[in-house]
Each structure stands twice: as structure tokens, then as C-alpha cells.
Amino acid sequence: MTHSIWLALGLVLIAEGIGPLIAPGGWRKMVEQLSRQPDNDLRRIGGCLVVAGAVITYMVL
């Protein structure tokens, strides 16, 4: 169980690091645009990401 959690965390860090590694300027612009979004829009985006992650996890398991 602990091994799986560390594996998942490692994969998330890899996925999150690809953007700034490959295109730092575009990544910075995206973060600036996200910071200007209203809280409700950010919650909606976060909810969609959580649902997508749960669906992918369900399909893999």
C-alpha cells in the first residue's frame, strides 16, 4: 500500500514537472491566467480534474 502511494506521488510530480521543464514561458503564462480566474471557475476546474483522476484510477484498477 505504501509503495503504491509513493509511486502515485512520483507520477504526479513527473506530470506536474513536464510543463515548466519543456515550456517555462508558456507554463508561466498559463499560471498567470489561472491566477486571474474567479474562485468558482477554479473550483470547477479542480472538480473536473478530481473526477477525471478518479475515473482513470477506477479504469486502471
mmJSON file of the N, C-alpha and C atoms, coordinates in Angstrom:
{"data_MODEL":{"atom_site":{
"group_PDB":["ATOM","ATOM","ATOM","ATOM","ATOM","ATOM","ATOM","ATOM","ATOM","ATOM","ATOM","ATOM","ATOM","ATOM","ATOM","ATOM","ATOM","ATOM","ATOM","ATOM","ATOM","ATOM","ATOM","ATOM","ATOM","ATOM","ATOM","ATOM","ATOM","ATOM","ATOM","ATOM","ATOM","ATOM","ATOM","ATOM","ATOM","ATOM","ATOM","ATOM","ATOM","ATOM","ATOM","ATOM","ATOM","ATOM","ATOM","ATOM","ATOM","ATOM","ATOM","ATOM","ATOM","ATOM","ATOM","ATOM","ATOM","ATOM","ATOM","ATOM","ATOM","ATOM","ATOM","ATOM","ATOM","ATOM","ATOM","ATOM","ATOM","ATOM","ATOM","ATOM","ATOM","ATOM","ATOM","ATOM","ATOM","ATOM","ATOM","ATOM","ATOM","ATOM","ATOM","ATOM","ATOM","ATOM","ATOM","ATOM","ATOM","ATOM","ATOM","ATOM","ATOM","ATOM","ATOM","ATOM","ATOM","ATOM","ATOM","ATOM","ATOM","ATOM","ATOM","ATOM","ATOM","ATOM","ATOM","ATOM","ATOM","ATOM","ATOM","ATOM","ATOM","ATOM","ATOM","ATOM","ATOM","ATOM","ATOM","ATOM","ATOM","ATOM","ATOM","ATOM","ATOM","ATOM","ATOM","ATOM","ATOM","ATOM","ATOM","ATOM","ATOM","ATOM","ATOM","ATOM","ATOM","ATOM","ATOM","ATOM","ATOM","ATOM","ATOM","ATOM","ATOM","ATOM","ATOM","ATOM","ATOM","ATOM","ATOM","ATOM","ATOM","ATOM","ATOM","ATOM","ATOM","ATOM","ATOM","ATOM","ATOM","ATOM","ATOM","ATOM","ATOM","ATOM","ATOM","ATOM","ATOM","ATOM","ATOM","ATOM","ATOM","ATOM","ATOM","ATOM","ATOM","ATOM","ATOM","ATOM","ATOM","ATOM","ATOM"],
"id":[1,2,3,4,5,6,7,8,9,10,11,12,13,14,15,16,17,18,19,20,21,22,23,24,25,26,27,28,29,30,31,32,33,34,35,36,37,38,39,40,41,42,43,44,45,46,47,48,49,50,51,52,53,54,55,56,57,58,59,60,61,62,63,64,65,66,67,68,69,70,71,72,73,74,75,76,77,78,79,80,81,82,83,84,85,86,87,88,89,90,91,92,93,94,95,96,97,98,99,100,101,102,103,104,105,106,107,108,109,110,111,112,113,114,115,116,117,118,119,120,121,122,123,124,125,126,127,128,129,130,131,132,133,134,135,136,137,138,139,140,141,142,143,144,145,146,147,148,149,150,151,152,153,154,155,156,157,158,159,160,161,162,163,164,165,166,167,168,169,170,171,172,173,174,175,176,177,178,179,180,181,182,183],
"type_symbol":["N","C","C","N","C","C","N","C","C","N","C","C","N","C","C","N","C","C","N","C","C","N","C","C","N","C","C","N","C","C","N","C","C","N","C","C","N","C","C","N","C","C","N","C","C","N","C","C","N","C","C","N","C","C","N","C","C","N","C","C","N","C","C","N","C","C","N","C","C","N","C","C","N","C","C","N","C","C","N","C","C","N","C","C","N","C","C","N","C","C","N","C","C","N","C","C","N","C","C","N","C","C","N","C","C","N","C","C","N","C","C","N","C","C","N","C","C","N","C","C","N","C","C","N","C","C","N","C","C","N","C","C","N","C","C","N","C","C","N","C","C","N","C","C","N","C","C","N","C","C","N","C","C","N","C","C","N","C","C","N","C","C","N","C","C","N","C","C","N","C","C","N","C","C","N","C","C","N","C","C","N","C","C"],
"label_atom_id":["N","CA","C","N","CA","C","N","CA","C","N","CA","C","N","CA","C","N","CA","C","N","CA","C","N","CA","C","N","CA","C","N","CA","C","N","CA","C","N","CA","C","N","CA","C","N","CA","C","N","CA","C","N","CA","C","N","CA","C","N","CA","C","N","CA","C","N","CA","C","N","CA","C","N","CA","C","N","CA","C","N","CA","C","N","CA","C","N","CA","C","N","CA","C","N","CA","C","N","CA","C","N","CA","C","N","CA","C","N","CA","C","N","CA","C","N","CA","C","N","CA","C","N","CA","C","N","CA","C","N","CA","C","N","CA","C","N","CA","C","N","CA","C","N","CA","C","N","CA","C","N","CA","C","N","CA","C","N","CA","C","N","CA","C","N","CA","C","N","CA","C","N","CA","C","N","CA","C","N","CA","C","N","CA","C","N","CA","C","N","CA","C","N","CA","C","N","CA","C","N","CA","C","N","CA","C","N","CA","C","N","CA","C"],
"label_alt_id":[null,null,null,null,null,null,null,null,null,null,null,null,null,null,null,null,null,null,null,null,null,null,null,null,null,null,null,null,null,null,null,null,null,null,null,null,null,null,null,null,null,null,null,null,null,null,null,null,null,null,null,null,null,null,null,null,null,null,null,null,null,null,null,null,null,null,null,null,null,null,null,null,null,null,null,null,null,null,null,null,null,null,null,null,null,null,null,null,null,null,null,null,null,null,null,null,null,null,null,null,null,null,null,null,null,null,null,null,null,null,null,null,null,null,null,null,null,null,null,null,null,null,null,null,null,null,null,null,null,null,null,null,null,null,null,null,null,null,null,null,null,null,null,null,null,null,null,null,null,null,null,null,null,null,null,null,null,null,null,null,null,null,null,null,null,null,null,null,null,null,null,null,null,null,null,null,null,null,null,null,null,null,null],
"label_comp_id":["MET","MET","MET","THR","THR","THR","HIS","HIS","HIS","SER","SER","SER","ILE","ILE","ILE","TRP","TRP","TRP","LEU","LEU","LEU","ALA","ALA","ALA","LEU","LEU","LEU","GLY","GLY","GLY","LEU","LEU","LEU","VAL","VAL","VAL","LEU","LEU","LEU","ILE","ILE","ILE","ALA","ALA","ALA","GLU","GLU","GLU","GLY","GLY","GLY","ILE","ILE","ILE","GLY","GLY","GLY","PRO","PRO","PRO","LEU","LEU","LEU","ILE","ILE","ILE","ALA","ALA","ALA","PRO","PRO","PRO","GLY","GLY","GLY","GLY","GLY","GLY","TRP","TRP","TRP","ARG","ARG","ARG","LYS","LYS","LYS","MET","MET","MET","VAL","VAL","VAL","GLU","GLU","GLU","GLN","GLN","GLN","LEU","LEU","LEU","SER","SER","SER","ARG","ARG","ARG","GLN","GLN","GLN","PRO","PRO","PRO","ASP","ASP","ASP","ASN","ASN","ASN","ASP","ASP","ASP","LEU","LEU","LEU","ARG","ARG","ARG","ARG","ARG","ARG","ILE","ILE","ILE","GLY","GLY","GLY","GLY","GLY","GLY","CYS","CYS","CYS","LEU","LEU","LEU","VAL","VAL","VAL","VAL","VAL","VAL","ALA","ALA","ALA","GLY","GLY","GLY","ALA","ALA","ALA","VAL","VAL","VAL","ILE","ILE","ILE","THR","THR","THR","TYR","TYR","TYR","MET","MET","MET","VAL","VAL","VAL","LEU","LEU","LEU"],
"label_asym_id":["A","A","A","A","A","A","A","A","A","A","A","A","A","A","A","A","A","A","A","A","A","A","A","A","A","A","A","A","A","A","A","A","A","A","A","A","A","A","A","A","A","A","A","A","A","A","A","A","A","A","A","A","A","A","A","A","A","A","A","A","A","A","A","A","A","A","A","A","A","A","A","A","A","A","A","A","A","A","A","A","A","A","A","A","A","A","A","A","A","A","A","A","A","A","A","A","A","A","A","A","A","A","A","A","A","A","A","A","A","A","A","A","A","A","A","A","A","A","A","A","A","A","A","A","A","A","A","A","A","A","A","A","A","A","A","A","A","A","A","A","A","A","A","A","A","A","A","A","A","A","A","A","A","A","A","A","A","A","A","A","A","A","A","A","A","A","A","A","A","A","A","A","A","A","A","A","A","A","A","A","A","A","A"],
"label_entity_id":["1","1","1","1","1","1","1","1","1","1","1","1","1","1","1","1","1","1","1","1","1","1","1","1","1","1","1","1","1","1","1","1","1","1","1","1","1","1","1","1","1","1","1","1","1","1","1","1","1","1","1","1","1","1","1","1","1","1","1","1","1","1","1","1","1","1","1","1","1","1","1","1","1","1","1","1","1","1","1","1","1","1","1","1","1","1","1","1","1","1","1","1","1","1","1","1","1","1","1","1","1","1","1","1","1","1","1","1","1","1","1","1","1","1","1","1","1","1","1","1","1","1","1","1","1","1","1","1","1","1","1","1","1","1","1","1","1","1","1","1","1","1","1","1","1","1","1","1","1","1","1","1","1","1","1","1","1","1","1","1","1","1","1","1","1","1","1","1","1","1","1","1","1","1","1","1","1","1","1","1","1","1","1"],
"label_seq_id":[1,1,1,2,2,2,3,3,3,4,4,4,5,5,5,6,6,6,7,7,7,8,8,8,9,9,9,10,10,10,11,11,11,12,12,12,13,13,13,14,14,14,15,15,15,16,16,16,17,17,17,18,18,18,19,19,19,20,20,20,21,21,21,22,22,22,23,23,23,24,24,24,25,25,25,26,26,26,27,27,27,28,28,28,29,29,29,30,30,30,31,31,31,32,32,32,33,33,33,34,34,34,35,35,35,36,36,36,37,37,37,38,38,38,39,39,39,40,40,40,41,41,41,42,42,42,43,43,43,44,44,44,45,45,45,46,46,46,47,47,47,48,48,48,49,49,49,50,50,50,51,51,51,52,52,52,53,53,53,54,54,54,55,55,55,56,56,56,57,57,57,58,58,58,59,59,59,60,60,60,61,61,61],
"pdbx_PDB_ins_code":[null,null,null,null,null,null,null,null,null,null,null,null,null,null,null,null,null,null,null,null,null,null,null,null,null,null,null,null,null,null,null,null,null,null,null,null,null,null,null,null,null,null,null,null,null,null,null,null,null,null,null,null,null,null,null,null,null,null,null,null,null,null,null,null,null,null,null,null,null,null,null,null,null,null,null,null,null,null,null,null,null,null,null,null,null,null,null,null,null,null,null,null,null,null,null,null,null,null,null,null,null,null,null,null,null,null,null,null,null,null,null,null,null,null,null,null,null,null,null,null,null,null,null,null,null,null,null,null,null,null,null,null,null,null,null,null,null,null,null,null,null,null,null,null,null,null,null,null,null,null,null,null,null,null,null,null,null,null,null,null,null,null,null,null,null,null,null,null,null,null,null,null,null,null,null,null,null,null,null,null,null,null,null],
"Cartn_x":[0.829,0.0,0.87,1.834,2.705,3.481,3.922,4.646,3.782,2.523,1.614,1.413,1.314,1.138,2.367,3.55,4.774,4.9,4.498,4.516,3.572,2.366,1.394,1.918,2.495,3.048,4.173,5.023,6.102,5.58,4.548,3.972,3.313,2.666,2.063,3.151,4.246,5.336,5.955,6.081,6.596,5.65,4.354,3.364,3.34,3.433,3.406,4.688,5.79,7.068,7.33,6.563,6.812,6.571,5.499,5.182,6.299,6.725,7.801,9.141,9.337,10.593,10.66,9.571,9.564,9.283,8.312,7.92,7.712,8.782,8.622,7.85,8.023,7.294,5.794,5.42,4.002,3.384,4.163,3.678,3.43,4.357,4.213,2.972,2.756,1.594,0.302,0.287,-0.895,-1.188,-0.159,-0.34,-0.854,-0.347,-0.838,-2.311,-2.709,-4.112,-4.988,-4.518,-5.292,-5.454,-4.422,-4.493,-5.525,-5.887,-6.886,-8.314,-8.483,-9.817,-10.56,-11.874,-12.658,-12.59,-12.812,-12.724,-13.657,-14.868,-15.81,-15.303,-14.663,-14.105,-12.971,-12.133,-11.046,-11.584,-12.652,-13.264,-13.813,-14.42,-14.974,-13.848,-12.741,-11.592,-11.046,-10.886,-10.395,-11.322,-12.62,-13.579,-13.486,-13.338,-13.189,-11.923,-10.837,-9.592,-9.727,-10.41,-10.619,-11.454,-12.526,-13.385,-12.608,-11.853,-11.057,-10.045,-9.388,-8.447,-9.1,-10.295,-11.0,-11.428,-11.882,-12.297,-11.1,-9.989,-8.788,-8.328,-8.319,-7.916,-8.853,-10.148,-11.119,-10.885,-10.594,-10.397,-9.118,-8.083,-6.81,-6.895,-7.611,-7.735,-8.795],
"Cartn_y":[-1.197,0.0,1.256,1.328,2.495,2.666,1.541,1.589,2.234,1.889,2.426,3.923,4.372,5.805,6.583,6.069,6.741,6.732,5.628,5.546,6.584,6.688,7.663,9.083,9.378,10.705,11.025,10.056,10.25,10.539,9.813,10.036,11.411,11.845,13.179,14.249,14.084,15.057,15.094,13.937,13.903,14.655,14.358,15.007,16.516,16.951,18.382,19.082,18.38,18.991,19.091,18.365,18.369,19.754,20.434,21.758,22.768,23.035,24.026,23.565,22.26,21.762,22.014,21.734,21.828,23.25,23.929,25.261,26.192,26.688,27.531,28.821,29.421,30.661,30.427,29.384,29.054,28.646,27.926,27.5,28.719,29.673,30.893,31.674,31.774,32.494,31.799,30.458,29.716,29.959,29.959,30.188,31.61,32.577,33.957,34.049,33.385,33.405,32.717,31.594,30.892,31.746,32.518,33.331,34.45,34.815,35.863,35.323,34.013,33.413,33.557,33.704,33.739,32.391,32.438,31.236,30.129,30.484,29.451,28.72,29.436,28.784,27.838,28.272,27.406,26.155,26.321,25.156,24.185,24.73,23.898,23.13,23.804,23.154,22.063,22.386,21.395,20.201,20.443,19.342,18.45,19.047,18.245,17.398,17.968,17.209,16.043,16.273,15.205,14.082,14.45,13.435,12.66,13.373,12.704,11.747,12.183,11.318,10.095,10.28,9.152,8.156,8.657,7.765,6.985,7.656,6.977,5.932,6.284,5.332,4.121,4.357,3.263,2.355,2.943,2.136,1.313,1.868,1.152,0.008,0.249,-0.796,-1.767],
"Cartn_z":[0.0,0.0,0.0,0.877,0.959,-0.343,-0.915,-2.186,-3.273,-3.331,-4.344,-4.17,-2.929,-2.673,-3.129,-2.824,-3.252,-4.773,-5.394,-6.852,-7.459,-6.922,-7.415,-7.227,-6.09,-5.836,-6.821,-7.066,-8.027,-9.422,-9.839,-11.166,-11.263,-10.198,-10.193,-10.318,-9.588,-9.66,-11.054,-11.696,-13.067,-13.997,-13.893,-14.759,-14.534,-13.287,-12.975,-13.423,-13.451,-13.798,-15.285,-16.11,-17.547,-18.147,-17.733,-18.28,-18.102,-16.855,-16.682,-17.261,-17.386,-17.952,-19.455,-20.153,-21.613,-22.1,-21.488,-21.958,-20.771,-20.159,-18.969,-19.229,-20.402,-20.703,-20.822,-21.539,-21.676,-20.363,-19.555,-18.235,-17.353,-17.382,-16.577,-17.012,-18.332,-18.858,-18.411,-18.439,-18.019,-16.534,-15.704,-14.268,-14.023,-14.771,-14.641,-15.0,-16.083,-16.496,-15.46,-14.914,-13.881,-12.629,-12.289,-11.067,-11.185,-12.408,-12.616,-12.679,-12.652,-12.745,-11.414,-11.467,-10.223,-9.487,-8.176,-7.354,-7.832,-8.241,-8.685,-9.922,-10.842,-12.027,-11.64,-10.711,-10.261,-9.558,-8.785,-8.138,-9.177,-10.21,-11.28,-11.989,-12.274,-12.904,-11.992,-10.708,-9.749,-9.643,-9.628,-9.562,-10.778,-11.954,-13.179,-13.135,-12.628,-12.522,-11.546,-10.433,-9.45,-10.052,-10.746,-11.369,-12.439,-13.27,-14.307,-13.68,-12.616,-11.93,-11.32,-10.743,-10.16,-11.235,-12.374,-13.466,-13.998,-14.199,-14.689,-13.686,-12.409,-11.372,-11.349,-11.464,-11.478,-12.679,-13.837,-15.036,-14.966,-14.332,-14.226,-13.224,-12.141,-11.128,-11.577],
"occupancy":[1.0,1.0,1.0,1.0,1.0,1.0,1.0,1.0,1.0,1.0,1.0,1.0,1.0,1.0,1.0,1.0,1.0,1.0,1.0,1.0,1.0,1.0,1.0,1.0,1.0,1.0,1.0,1.0,1.0,1.0,1.0,1.0,1.0,1.0,1.0,1.0,1.0,1.0,1.0,1.0,1.0,1.0,1.0,1.0,1.0,1.0,1.0,1.0,1.0,1.0,1.0,1.0,1.0,1.0,1.0,1.0,1.0,1.0,1.0,1.0,1.0,1.0,1.0,1.0,1.0,1.0,1.0,1.0,1.0,1.0,1.0,1.0,1.0,1.0,1.0,1.0,1.0,1.0,1.0,1.0,1.0,1.0,1.0,1.0,1.0,1.0,1.0,1.0,1.0,1.0,1.0,1.0,1.0,1.0,1.0,1.0,1.0,1.0,1.0,1.0,1.0,1.0,1.0,1.0,1.0,1.0,1.0,1.0,1.0,1.0,1.0,1.0,1.0,1.0,1.0,1.0,1.0,1.0,1.0,1.0,1.0,1.0,1.0,1.0,1.0,1.0,1.0,1.0,1.0,1.0,1.0,1.0,1.0,1.0,1.0,1.0,1.0,1.0,1.0,1.0,1.0,1.0,1.0,1.0,1.0,1.0,1.0,1.0,1.0,1.0,1.0,1.0,1.0,1.0,1.0,1.0,1.0,1.0,1.0,1.0,1.0,1.0,1.0,1.0,1.0,1.0,1.0,1.0,1.0,1.0,1.0,1.0,1.0,1.0,1.0,1.0,1.0,1.0,1.0,1.0,1.0,1.0,1.0],
"B_iso_or_equiv":[0.0,0.0,0.0,0.0,0.0,0.0,0.0,0.0,0.0,0.0,0.0,0.0,0.0,0.0,0.0,0.0,0.0,0.0,0.0,0.0,0.0,0.0,0.0,0.0,0.0,0.0,0.0,0.0,0.0,0.0,0.0,0.0,0.0,0.0,0.0,0.0,0.0,0.0,0.0,0.0,0.0,0.0,0.0,0.0,0.0,0.0,0.0,0.0,0.0,0.0,0.0,0.0,0.0,0.0,0.0,0.0,0.0,0.0,0.0,0.0,0.0,0.0,0.0,0.0,0.0,0.0,0.0,0.0,0.0,0.0,0.0,0.0,0.0,0.0,0.0,0.0,0.0,0.0,0.0,0.0,0.0,0.0,0.0,0.0,0.0,0.0,0.0,0.0,0.0,0.0,0.0,0.0,0.0,0.0,0.0,0.0,0.0,0.0,0.0,0.0,0.0,0.0,0.0,0.0,0.0,0.0,0.0,0.0,0.0,0.0,0.0,0.0,0.0,0.0,0.0,0.0,0.0,0.0,0.0,0.0,0.0,0.0,0.0,0.0,0.0,0.0,0.0,0.0,0.0,0.0,0.0,0.0,0.0,0.0,0.0,0.0,0.0,0.0,0.0,0.0,0.0,0.0,0.0,0.0,0.0,0.0,0.0,0.0,0.0,0.0,0.0,0.0,0.0,0.0,0.0,0.0,0.0,0.0,0.0,0.0,0.0,0.0,0.0,0.0,0.0,0.0,0.0,0.0,0.0,0.0,0.0,0.0,0.0,0.0,0.0,0.0,0.0,0.0,0.0,0.0,0.0,0.0,0.0],
"pdbx_formal_charge":[null,null,null,null,null,null,null,null,null,null,null,null,null,null,null,null,null,null,null,null,null,null,null,null,null,null,null,null,null,null,null,null,null,null,null,null,null,null,null,null,null,null,null,null,null,null,null,null,null,null,null,null,null,null,null,null,null,null,null,null,null,null,null,null,null,null,null,null,null,null,null,null,null,null,null,null,null,null,null,null,null,null,null,null,null,null,null,null,null,null,null,null,null,null,null,null,null,null,null,null,null,null,null,null,null,null,null,null,null,null,null,null,null,null,null,null,null,null,null,null,null,null,null,null,null,null,null,null,null,null,null,null,null,null,null,null,null,null,null,null,null,null,null,null,null,null,null,null,null,null,null,null,null,null,null,null,null,null,null,null,null,null,null,null,null,null,null,null,null,null,null,null,null,null,null,null,null,null,null,null,null,null,null],
"auth_seq_id":[1,1,1,2,2,2,3,3,3,4,4,4,5,5,5,6,6,6,7,7,7,8,8,8,9,9,9,10,10,10,11,11,11,12,12,12,13,13,13,14,14,14,15,15,15,16,16,16,17,17,17,18,18,18,19,19,19,20,20,20,21,21,21,22,22,22,23,23,23,24,24,24,25,25,25,26,26,26,27,27,27,28,28,28,29,29,29,30,30,30,31,31,31,32,32,32,33,33,33,34,34,34,35,35,35,36,36,36,37,37,37,38,38,38,39,39,39,40,40,40,41,41,41,42,42,42,43,43,43,44,44,44,45,45,45,46,46,46,47,47,47,48,48,48,49,49,49,50,50,50,51,51,51,52,52,52,53,53,53,54,54,54,55,55,55,56,56,56,57,57,57,58,58,58,59,59,59,60,60,60,61,61,61],
"auth_comp_id":["MET","MET","MET","THR","THR","THR","HIS","HIS","HIS","SER","SER","SER","ILE","ILE","ILE","TRP","TRP","TRP","LEU","LEU","LEU","ALA","ALA","ALA","LEU","LEU","LEU","GLY","GLY","GLY","LEU","LEU","LEU","VAL","VAL","VAL","LEU","LEU","LEU","ILE","ILE","ILE","ALA","ALA","ALA","GLU","GLU","GLU","GLY","GLY","GLY","ILE","ILE","ILE","GLY","GLY","GLY","PRO","PRO","PRO","LEU","LEU","LEU","ILE","ILE","ILE","ALA","ALA","ALA","PRO","PRO","PRO","GLY","GLY","GLY","GLY","GLY","GLY","TRP","TRP","TRP","ARG","ARG","ARG","LYS","LYS","LYS","MET","MET","MET","VAL","VAL","VAL","GLU","GLU","GLU","GLN","GLN","GLN","LEU","LEU","LEU","SER","SER","SER","ARG","ARG","ARG","GLN","GLN","GLN","PRO","PRO","PRO","ASP","ASP","ASP","ASN","ASN","ASN","ASP","ASP","ASP","LEU","LEU","LEU","ARG","ARG","ARG","ARG","ARG","ARG","ILE","ILE","ILE","GLY","GLY","GLY","GLY","GLY","GLY","CYS","CYS","CYS","LEU","LEU","LEU","VAL","VAL","VAL","VAL","VAL","VAL","ALA","ALA","ALA","GLY","GLY","GLY","ALA","ALA","ALA","VAL","VAL","VAL","ILE","ILE","ILE","THR","THR","THR","TYR","TYR","TYR","MET","MET","MET","VAL","VAL","VAL","LEU","LEU","LEU"],
"auth_asym_id":["A","A","A","A","A","A","A","A","A","A","A","A","A","A","A","A","A","A","A","A","A","A","A","A","A","A","A","A","A","A","A","A","A","A","A","A","A","A","A","A","A","A","A","A","A","A","A","A","A","A","A","A","A","A","A","A","A","A","A","A","A","A","A","A","A","A","A","A","A","A","A","A","A","A","A","A","A","A","A","A","A","A","A","A","A","A","A","A","A","A","A","A","A","A","A","A","A","A","A","A","A","A","A","A","A","A","A","A","A","A","A","A","A","A","A","A","A","A","A","A","A","A","A","A","A","A","A","A","A","A","A","A","A","A","A","A","A","A","A","A","A","A","A","A","A","A","A","A","A","A","A","A","A","A","A","A","A","A","A","A","A","A","A","A","A","A","A","A","A","A","A","A","A","A","A","A","A","A","A","A","A","A","A"],
"auth_atom_id":["N","CA","C","N","CA","C","N","CA","C","N","CA","C","N","CA","C","N","CA","C","N","CA","C","N","CA","C","N","CA","C","N","CA","C","N","CA","C","N","CA","C","N","CA","C","N","CA","C","N","CA","C","N","CA","C","N","CA","C","N","CA","C","N","CA","C","N","CA","C","N","CA","C","N","CA","C","N","CA","C","N","CA","C","N","CA","C","N","CA","C","N","CA","C","N","CA","C","N","CA","C","N","CA","C","N","CA","C","N","CA","C","N","CA","C","N","CA","C","N","CA","C","N","CA","C","N","CA","C","N","CA","C","N","CA","C","N","CA","C","N","CA","C","N","CA","C","N","CA","C","N","CA","C","N","CA","C","N","CA","C","N","CA","C","N","CA","C","N","CA","C","N","CA","C","N","CA","C","N","CA","C","N","CA","C","N","CA","C","N","CA","C","N","CA","C","N","CA","C","N","CA","C","N","CA","C","N","CA","C","N","CA","C"],
"pdbx_PDB_model_num":[1,1,1,1,1,1,1,1,1,1,1,1,1,1,1,1,1,1,1,1,1,1,1,1,1,1,1,1,1,1,1,1,1,1,1,1,1,1,1,1,1,1,1,1,1,1,1,1,1,1,1,1,1,1,1,1,1,1,1,1,1,1,1,1,1,1,1,1,1,1,1,1,1,1,1,1,1,1,1,1,1,1,1,1,1,1,1,1,1,1,1,1,1,1,1,1,1,1,1,1,1,1,1,1,1,1,1,1,1,1,1,1,1,1,1,1,1,1,1,1,1,1,1,1,1,1,1,1,1,1,1,1,1,1,1,1,1,1,1,1,1,1,1,1,1,1,1,1,1,1,1,1,1,1,1,1,1,1,1,1,1,1,1,1,1,1,1,1,1,1,1,1,1,1,1,1,1,1,1,1,1,1,1]
}}}
